[in-house]
Amino acid sequence: MNDKKNRPDWVPDNASDGFTTEIVKGKEQSSPSERRKFVKKKERSIEEFVQGIRNGDRAILAQAITLVESNAKRHQDQAQDVINEILPHTGNSVRIGITGVPGAGKSTFIESFGSYLCEQGHRVAVLAVDPSSSITGGSILGDKTRMETLARNKNAFIRPSSSGGTLGGVNRKTRETILLCEAAGFDVILVETIGVGQSEVVVRSMVDFFLLLVLTGAGDELQGMKKGVMELADALLINKADGDNRQKAKVARGEYNRILHYLQPSTKGWASKAYTASALYHEGMEEMWKIIQRFVETTKESGVFTERRNSQTKHWINAMIKDYLETSFFNHPSIKTQLPILENKVVQGDLNVTSAVKELIQLYEA
């Protein structure tokens, strides 16, 4: 059979996943007298990771993020060594969280806004906190396919990261990815949340400025908008303010501003307001960046910027402790053995939930 895909030595030209291809010549190979074989890549040292990140090597940055996202203990230990080495070169970016109701155009806005920032000479990293597939555990949204223009920009870096199904995963992986991107020279970090409740609170706790994207027709959307999410925002942006929607967007802006007037400000000394934009037509991007710049200037002068960063670091410590304790609990040998047994007893009505939990905790602490 002549089909090369049926040859045992054939691999696709784009083979990757930690392997590289090596050309090996030999007498029995078919034309062009070459075959490819898998060669395992050599693991990078801590120094190589740090140097590559500091030099802005995007491939090494991506590999470092993969290291951070790994759940293997060996990789986690290596990742922490890298993080410790690059820490002196972090903290020099503006961290912006972006969320929004379904259909508000988050990806379109991020692509338009990110492209505008790149044109102004900034280097932009986009980190998307994606939901995890219940089947593969992988990222669902795939932001690079939704932001093709920005993905091709040499001054932009897009990384969709699976949350792993836990908010603790978001806390550790996304925060450390922010540090890696800052060390690589990215001065604007855009963190996109999937907008499913608690994830907004987590992202709010790791960014400087939090932007909420909403739609026109504010009356209908306000009914479904959680008051808590609006209270997290430093600004509301009514997207898709173009064509027939332009006038509706102006009306919606007024309605949102009336609501925001009565809400507790998210940031001390800063009044959150609503604005309009059309990401599709790249309108309103300059105004939004000026607002963010004014926010950073105002909060740095008042000390709120540094105060928030310090508070977020403390929050990170607490979140990491909780994440560690949860992992430690469910990986405990006795818990692994007894948990399914006690779950069945509770389901069958032979044991109440409180007693089951108490028994499990006693096993863990024994």
C-alpha positions in Angstrom: 0.0 0.0 0.0 1.5 3.4 -1.0 -0.4 5.6 1.3 2.3 7.2 3.6 -0.2 7.6 6.5 -0.2 3.8 6.8 3.5 3.6 7.1 4.5 3.0 10.8 7.4 5.6 10.5 5.2 8.4 9.2 4.3 11.4 11.4 2.5 14.6 10.3 4.7 17.6 9.5 3.1 19.6 12.3 3.8 17.1 15.0 4.5 18.7 18.4 3.5 18.2 22.0 6.9 18.1 23.5 8.5 16.3 20.6 10.5 17.6 17.6 11.1 15.8 14.3 14.5 14.7 13.1 15.4 13.8 9.6 17.1 10.4 9.3 18.5 9.2 6.0 18.7 5.5 5.1 18.8 3.1 2.3 15.4 1.5 2.6 13.4 4.8 3.0 11.0 5.8 0.2 11.4 9.0 -1.8 12.8 11.5 -0.9 15.0 9.0 0.9 14.1 10.5 4.3 12.0 9.6 7.2 11.1 11.4 10.4 11.2 10.1 13.9 10.1 11.5 17.2 12.9 13.0 19.4 12.0 13.9 22.9 12.8 17.6 23.6 15.4 18.3 26.3 13.8 19.8 29.4 14.7 23.4 30.0 16.6 24.5 33.0 15.3 27.3 35.4 17.9 29.6 33.9 16.8 28.9 30.4 13.2 29.6 31.3 14.0 32.9 33.1 16.4 34.1 30.3 13.9 33.2 27.6 11.0 35.0 29.4 13.1 38.1 30.0 14.2 38.1 26.3 10.5 38.1 25.3 10.8 34.6 23.7 7.1 33.8 23.1 7.7 30.0 22.7 9.5 29.8 26.1 6.8 32.0 27.7 4.2 29.6 26.5 6.1 26.7 27.8 6.5 28.4 31.2 2.8 28.9 31.4 2.2 25.3 30.6 4.6 24.5 33.4 2.5 26.7 35.8 -0.7 25.0 34.7 0.6 21.5 35.2 -0.7 19.6 38.2 2.3 17.4 38.4 4.3 18.1 41.6 7.6 18.1 39.8 6.4 20.7 37.3 4.8 22.8 40.1 8.1 22.8 42.0 10.0 23.9 38.9 7.4 26.5 38.1 7.7 28.0 41.5 11.5 28.3 41.0 10.9 30.2 37.8 8.3 32.5 39.5 10.7 33.3 42.3 13.5 34.2 39.8 11.3 36.5 37.7 9.5 38.2 40.6 11.8 41.3 40.6 10.7 42.0 37.0 6.9 41.9 37.7 4.2 44.3 38.7 4.8 46.9 36.0 1.7 46.4 34.0 -1.9 47.6 34.1 -4.1 44.6 34.9 -7.6 44.8 33.4 -10.4 42.4 34.1 -13.2 42.1 31.5 -16.5 40.4 31.9 -19.9 40.7 30.3 -23.3 39.2 29.7 -23.6 36.5 27.0 -23.6 38.2 23.5 -22.1 41.4 24.7 -19.1 40.9 22.4 -16.2 40.4 24.8 -13.9 38.7 22.3 -14.7 41.4 19.6 -14.0 44.1 22.2 -10.8 42.6 23.4 -9.5 42.1 19.8 -10.4 45.7 18.9 -9.1 47.2 22.2 -6.0 45.1 22.2 -5.2 46.0 18.6 -5.6 49.7 19.4 -3.2 49.4 22.3 -0.6 47.6 20.2 -0.9 50.4 17.6 0.0 52.8 20.5 3.2 50.9 21.2 1.9 48.8 24.1 2.5 45.0 24.5 -0.7 43.2 25.3 -1.3 39.8 26.9 -4.8 38.4 26.8 -5.5 35.7 29.4 -8.9 34.0 29.1 -10.3 32.2 32.1 -12.1 29.5 30.2 -14.6 26.9 31.5 -13.3 23.4 31.5 -14.7 20.6 29.4 -16.3 17.9 31.7 -14.9 15.3 29.2 -11.4 16.3 28.5 -10.8 18.9 31.3 -9.5 21.2 28.6 -10.3 24.8 27.6 -13.6 25.2 25.8 -13.7 28.7 24.3 -10.4 28.7 22.3 -9.8 32.5 22.2 -7.1 32.4 19.5 -9.8 31.3 17.0 -12.0 34.1 18.1 -9.3 36.8 17.9 -7.4 36.0 14.7 -6.3 39.5 13.9 -4.9 40.2 17.4 -3.3 36.7 17.6 -1.2 37.6 14.6 0.0 40.9 16.1 3.7 40.6 17.2 3.0 42.8 20.2 0.2 40.6 21.5 0.1 37.3 23.3 -3.2 35.3 23.7 -3.4 32.4 26.2 -6.7 30.7 26.8 -6.4 28.7 30.0 -8.7 26.1 31.4 -9.9 26.8 34.9 -9.6 23.1 35.6 -13.1 23.2 37.1 -12.0 24.9 40.3 -11.7 28.6 41.3 -8.6 27.7 43.2 -7.0 26.7 39.8 -7.9 30.2 38.5 -6.3 31.8 41.6 -3.0 30.1 41.2 -2.6 29.6 37.4 -3.9 32.9 36.2 -2.1 35.0 38.8 1.2 33.3 38.1 0.6 33.6 34.3 0.1 37.4 34.9 3.6 37.5 36.5 5.2 35.5 33.7 3.7 37.9 31.1 4.8 41.0 33.0 8.4 39.6 33.2 8.2 39.0 29.5 7.6 42.8 29.0 3.8 42.9 28.5 2.6 46.2 30.0 -1.1 45.6 29.6 -2.7 42.4 30.8 -6.3 41.7 29.8 -8.0 39.0 31.9 -11.3 37.8 30.3 -13.7 36.0 32.6 -16.3 33.6 31.2 -19.0 35.4 33.2 -20.5 32.6 35.3 -21.0 34.1 38.7 -18.2 33.5 41.2 -15.4 33.7 38.6 -16.0 37.5 38.3 -15.2 37.8 42.0 -12.0 35.8 41.6 -10.8 37.9 38.6 -11.8 41.1 40.4 -9.3 40.1 43.1 -6.4 39.9 40.7 -6.8 43.0 38.5 -6.5 46.8 38.9 -9.4 47.8 36.7 -12.6 45.8 36.2 -14.7 46.4 33.1 -18.3 45.1 32.6 -19.6 44.9 29.0 -23.3 45.2 28.6 -25.8 45.4 25.7 -28.3 48.0 24.6 -31.9 47.9 25.8 -30.8 48.4 29.4 -34.3 47.8 30.8 -34.4 44.2 29.8 -30.7 43.5 30.7 -30.9 45.1 34.1 -33.5 42.6 35.2 -31.0 39.8 34.5 -27.9 41.7 35.7 -26.7 40.8 39.1 -26.3 43.8 41.3 -23.2 42.3 42.8 -21.5 42.1 39.4 -22.3 45.8 38.7 -20.8 46.7 42.1 -17.5 45.0 41.1 -17.1 47.2 38.0 -15.0 50.3 37.7 -16.7 51.1 34.4 -19.6 49.7 32.3 -19.3 49.7 28.5 -22.3 49.4 26.3 -21.0 47.6 23.3 -22.5 47.4 19.8 -23.4 51.1 19.8 -23.6 51.4 16.1 -26.2 51.6 13.3 -29.7 51.4 14.6 -28.4 50.6 18.1 -26.5 53.9 18.5 -29.5 55.8 19.9 -30.5 52.9 22.1 -27.0 52.7 23.5 -27.2 56.4 24.5 -30.5 55.7 26.3 -29.0 52.6 28.0 -26.0 54.6 29.1 -28.3 57.0 31.0 -30.2 54.2 32.6 -27.0 52.5 33.7 -25.5 55.7 35.1 -28.7 56.3 37.2 -28.2 52.8 38.7 -24.5 53.2 39.3 -25.1 56.5 41.1 -26.8 54.5 43.9 -24.4 51.6 44.1 -21.3 51.4 46.4 -18.2 52.3 44.3 -15.9 49.3 43.6 -12.8 51.5 44.1 -12.4 54.1 46.8 -12.3 57.6 45.4 -13.5 56.5 41.9 -17.0 56.9 40.5 -18.0 54.1 38.1 -19.8 55.3 35.0 -21.2 53.9 31.8 -19.8 54.5 28.3 -20.6 53.4 24.8 -18.5 51.8 22.1 -18.6 49.8 18.9 -15.9 47.2 19.0 -16.9 46.0 15.5 -16.1 49.5 14.1 -13.3 50.2 16.5 -15.1 53.2 18.0 -14.6 54.2 21.6 -11.3 52.3 22.2 -9.3 55.5 22.6 -11.8 56.9 25.1 -11.8 53.7 27.1 -8.0 53.6 27.3 -8.0 57.3 28.5 -10.5 56.4 31.2 -8.3 53.5 32.4 -5.2 55.7 32.3 -7.0 58.3 34.4 -8.1 55.6 36.8 -4.5 54.4 37.3 -3.3 57.9 37.8 -6.0 58.7 40.3 -5.6 55.6 42.3 -1.8 55.8 42.4 -1.9 59.3 43.7 -4.4 58.4 46.4 -2.5 55.2 47.3 -5.5 53.0 46.5 -3.6 51.3 43.6 -0.8 50.0 45.9 -3.3 49.2 48.7 -5.4 47.1 46.3 -2.3 45.2 45.0 -1.2 44.5 48.6 -4.7 43.3 49.5 -4.8 41.1 46.5 -1.5 39.4 47.5 -3.0 38.6 50.9 -6.1 37.2 49.2 -3.9 35.1 47.0 -2.1 33.6 50.1 -5.5 32.7 51.6 -6.8 31.3 48.4 -3.7 29.2 48.0 -4.0 27.8 51.5 -7.6 26.8 50.9 -6.7 25.2 47.6 -3.9 23.3 49.2 -6.1 22.1 52.1 -8.9 21.0 49.7 -6.4 19.1 47.6 -4.8 17.5 50.6 -8.1 16.5 52.0 -9.4 14.7 48.9 -6.1 13.0 48.2 -5.8 11.6 51.7 -5.8 7.8 51.5 -8.4 7.3 54.2 -10.7 9.9 52.6 -10.4 8.3 49.2 -11.5 5.0 50.7 -14.3 6.1 53.0 -15.8 9.0 51.0 -17.7 6.8 48.5 -18.9 4.5 51.3 -20.2 7.4 53.3 -21.7 9.0 50.3 -23.7 5.9 49.6 -24.9 5.7 53.2 -26.1 9.3 53.0 -27.9 8.7 49.7 -29.6 5.6 51.1 -30.7 7.5 54.2 -28.6 5.5 56.6 -26.5 8.5 57.7 -27.1 12.2 57.7 -24.8 14.7 55.9 -23.4 16.4 59.1 -22.4 13.0 60.6 -20.7 11.9 57.4 -18.7 15.1 57.1 -17.7 14.9 60.8 -16.5 11.3 60.4 -14.5 12.3 57.3 -12.8 15.2 59.1 -11.9 13.0 62.0 -10.3 10.5 59.6 -8.4 13.3 58.0 -7.1 14.8 61.3 -6.3 11.4 62.8 
